[in-house]
Every structure is written in structure tokens, then in C-alpha cells.
Amino acid sequence: MRSGSVTLEFIVSVPIVFILLLGIVTFWFYCLAQFAATSSLIEGTRQATLVQSSGLVFDSVGAENDRVDTIVATLNEQLRVHRLEIADEANGFTDHSDLANVTIVVEFFQQTPIVRPVDAQFVPERTTPPPADANDVVITLGFYLTENNDSIKSCGPVPNWLAPIGFDLEGSHFQMTTRGRLE
């Protein structure tokens, strides 16, 4: 009878398979968050090039009809599908507690870069790309992969399920920059 060795193999292999499964699912959530950020940033940059010559004011706090607010609204439309949002209550974008917060930096030619939300916990670090030309818009998007500062402790695009075994994602972030040109 091999019942003892089969039980031992089962006891040893199930935790390993479970940890591997958690790792695969965590990586899948990371890929999903990366796709969400990439697709929304591309769409937001496209919208930014369209509103660049619209005659709208670049940014006015509290007003809901300026260029930066139009970009934020477009990005939010794409990001909310994946439990992400740009929460900027000073400009009419409410903070939903079940969505993870995203920060963007919008740069138009010869304008001071605008960070939304203004009181962001995480501001994407800018590398030193060439400055925006007269027809360029540069948008940088960034967010923490896990966000455990909310009351429900499950907010964030990537679960931190492997932290108990030493693979902690706390403090890790995603950042991406795109450039659009109005031709």
C-alpha cells in the first residue's frame, strides 16, 4: 500500500501548486492593469491632440470645460473599466473608494505641467524627454500597483496575495509617458 506516500506527496505538492496559481493570477492582473493604462493613455493623448487647437483654456481650477479636464474625462472613461480612476474633486471628478487612484501629468508647449489630482500621493517622475514642441502634448500616467490605504483594503489593480511569502508589491508602481502631435 502506498497510501502514506501519496498523502505525503499531496501535502507537499498542493501548497506549491497553490502558490504558483496565485503568482499566475497576480501576473495576469498586472498585465491587465498595464493594458488598461496603455490603452487609456493612447486614447487620452489622442483626445489631447484634438482639444489642443479647440480654443479651450489650458487649465482653470473648478471649471469643468478646459483642456486638462477633457483629457481627464477621456482617461477616466477608459480607466474605470479596470477599477482605476483619476480622482480630482477640485475639478469635478469624485473619488470612488472602490477604485484605485491614478495620477497624470499633462504638458503642453510652454505651459507649466499640470498634475492631476493636485494632492496626489504618487506623482510620476518625469524622465528628461525632449520638451514639448508647439504642436506636442506629453502625458505621463502613474499609479501604485497595490493600494492598501483604503478602508476596504482590497483596492488596487494588482492583488498583493504573495506578500506573506516574501513577494511584496507594496510601494511598486506603474508609469508610462506618451507624446501626441497635432499635424
C-alpha positions in Angstrom: 0.0 0.0 0.0 1.2 3.4 -1.0 -1.4 5.5 0.9 1.2 7.1 3.1 3.5 8.3 0.3 0.5 9.5 -1.8 -0.7 11.6 1.2 2.8 13.0 1.7 3.1 13.9 -2.0 -0.3 15.6 -1.8 0.6 17.6 1.3 3.9 18.8 -0.3 2.6 19.5 -3.8 -0.7 21.3 -3.1 0.8 24.3 -1.4 3.4 24.6 -4.2 0.7 24.4 -6.9 -1.5 26.9 -4.9 1.4 29.5 -4.7 2.2 29.1 -8.4 -1.5 29.6 -9.2 -1.5 32.8 -7.1 1.6 34.0 -8.9 0.0 33.4 -12.3 -3.2 35.2 -11.3 -1.2 38.1 -9.9 0.8 38.4 -13.1 -2.4 38.3 -15.1 -3.8 41.2 -13.0 -0.6 43.1 -13.6 -0.9 42.6 -17.4 -4.5 43.7 -17.3 -3.5 46.9 -15.4 -0.7 47.6 -17.9 -3.1 47.1 -20.8 -5.7 49.4 -19.2 -3.1 52.1 -18.6 -1.7 51.8 -22.1 -5.0 51.9 -23.9 -6.4 54.7 -21.9 -3.2 56.8 -22.2 -3.3 56.3 -26.0 -6.9 57.4 -26.1 -6.2 60.3 -23.8 -3.3 61.5 -25.9 -5.4 61.3 -29.0 -8.1 63.4 -27.3 -5.4 65.9 -26.1 -4.2 66.5 -29.6 -7.8 67.1 -30.7 -8.5 69.7 -27.9 -5.2 71.4 -28.3 -6.5 73.7 -31.0 -10.0 73.9 -29.7 -9.6 77.3 -28.1 -10.4 76.0 -24.6 -8.4 77.4 -21.7 -5.5 75.1 -20.7 -6.4 74.7 -17.1 -8.7 76.6 -14.7 -9.4 75.2 -11.3 -13.0 74.5 -10.7 -14.0 74.9 -14.3 -15.3 71.8 -16.0 -14.5 72.9 -19.5 -10.8 73.2 -20.1 -8.3 71.1 -22.0 -6.9 69.2 -19.0 -10.4 68.3 -17.7 -11.3 67.0 -21.2 -8.2 64.8 -21.1 -9.0 63.6 -17.6 -12.6 62.7 -18.5 -11.4 60.7 -21.5 -8.8 58.8 -19.4 -11.3 58.2 -16.7 -13.8 56.7 -19.1 -11.2 54.1 -20.1 -9.6 53.5 -16.7 -12.8 52.9 -14.7 -13.4 49.7 -16.6 -10.3 48.3 -14.9 -11.0 49.8 -11.4 -8.7 52.8 -11.8 -9.6 56.5 -11.8 -8.2 60.0 -11.7 -10.0 61.5 -8.7 -9.7 65.3 -8.7 -12.6 66.6 -6.6 -11.4 70.2 -7.1 -12.3 69.9 -10.8 -15.4 67.8 -10.6 -14.0 64.2 -10.6 -15.2 62.5 -7.5 -13.1 59.9 -5.6 -14.7 56.5 -5.5 -13.4 54.4 -2.6 -13.6 51.1 -4.6 -11.3 52.4 -7.4 -7.5 52.8 -7.2 -6.2 56.3 -7.8 -4.2 57.3 -10.9 -2.1 60.4 -11.3 -1.4 62.2 -14.6 1.0 65.0 -15.6 -0.1 66.9 -18.7 2.4 69.1 -20.6 1.5 71.4 -23.5 4.0 73.7 -25.3 5.3 76.5 -23.0 2.8 75.6 -20.2 3.5 74.6 -16.7 3.0 70.9 -16.4 -0.3 70.1 -14.7 -0.6 67.3 -12.1 -4.0 65.8 -11.6 -5.1 65.4 -8.9 -3.2 68.3 -7.3 -2.8 66.5 -3.9 -1.7 63.2 -5.4 0.1 60.7 -3.2 2.2 59.5 -6.1 3.5 61.8 -8.7 5.2 60.1 -11.7 8.8 61.0 -12.0 9.5 62.6 -15.3 12.4 61.4 -17.3 14.0 64.0 -19.5 12.4 63.6 -22.9 12.7 66.4 -25.4 10.5 69.3 -24.4 7.0 69.6 -26.0 7.1 71.5 -29.3 4.4 73.9 -30.4 2.1 71.1 -31.6 3.0 68.4 -29.0 1.3 67.2 -25.9 3.1 64.9 -23.4 1.0 62.9 -20.9 2.6 60.9 -18.1 0.4 58.4 -16.2 1.3 56.6 -13.0 -0.3 54.6 -10.2 0.7 52.2 -7.4 0.1 48.6 -8.2 -1.4 47.9 -4.8 -3.3 50.5 -2.7 -3.8 49.4 0.9 -4.6 52.8 2.4 -8.4 52.5 1.7 -10.8 51.2 4.3 -11.7 48.1 2.3 -8.0 47.0 1.9 -8.7 45.4 -1.5 -8.4 48.5 -3.7 -5.7 48.4 -6.3 -5.3 46.9 -9.8 -3.0 44.1 -8.7 -3.6 42.0 -5.6 -0.8 41.6 -3.1 -1.5 37.9 -2.4 2.1 36.8 -2.4 3.2 39.2 0.3 3.0 36.6 3.1 5.7 34.5 1.4 8.1 37.4 0.6 7.0 38.7 -2.8 5.6 42.0 -1.6 4.3 44.5 -4.2 3.7 47.3 -1.7 5.2 50.6 -3.0 5.6 49.3 -6.6 4.2 51.5 -9.2 3.5 51.6 -13.0 4.4 54.7 -15.0 4.1 55.4 -18.7 4.6 58.5 -20.9 3.1 59.2 -24.3 3.5 62.1 -26.7 0.9 63.3 -29.3 1.4 65.7 -32.1 -1.3 67.8 -33.8 -0.4 67.9 -37.5 
